[in-house]
Amino acid sequence: MPEGTTVIGVDGDGVVSLLGVGTTVVHATVHDTSNAYADSHAYVVVTVLPKSVTATTQSATKAYDGTPLTADGTCEELVGGDVFKTIGMQTNAGSSTNTYTITKEGTDVSATANYNITESLGTLKVTRKPTTVDLKLSQSGSSATARQRSMASSARRMPLVRCSSTSKIQRLETRYALRRVRAAHIRQVCLSMTFLRTTTR
């Protein structure tokens, strides 16, 4: 017999009620209050068999949002106030079965042993949430504009020009560093440019 239940119950009027699956012996006594007859006794073996029911739970799918995914279900023809409840839950990306419980009314005592259950259970599935990555061109150590970068590129290819013995020679050197980072299908390109200006007597 399931824990917390008995097979039968008898009220003050002698009415027998079936409470759970199992087998028990009922002892009935007939007493003559006038004492004209001897008491009579009878013994009856009572067997309670599980009731056949069908438990059905629904399937559901959503993208990950940090909250649990749940879905409803049904189980008809329960008796004795027994309660059917779906307890399946999926929060992280992945999938699981949408399970259930059947309990005695007003308690947490399981009543599933009182039933032959045919199951049709759904699946709860949480998919990975799509993400968007913005690629930005960053420049370190300089506030040069795009126009300045273009000018610097041209200046690097120009030869040095000496105006006079007292003139200043100016040369603009540009160095480029390109680093490519690939991680988890994310491709990020960072271009850093440094402008150096040297004055030579």
Summary of the structure (lengths in Angstrom):
residues: 201
radius of gyration: 41.9
end to end distance: 104.4
largest distance: 150.3
contacts: 453
relative contact order: 0.14
helix: 7%
strand: 47%
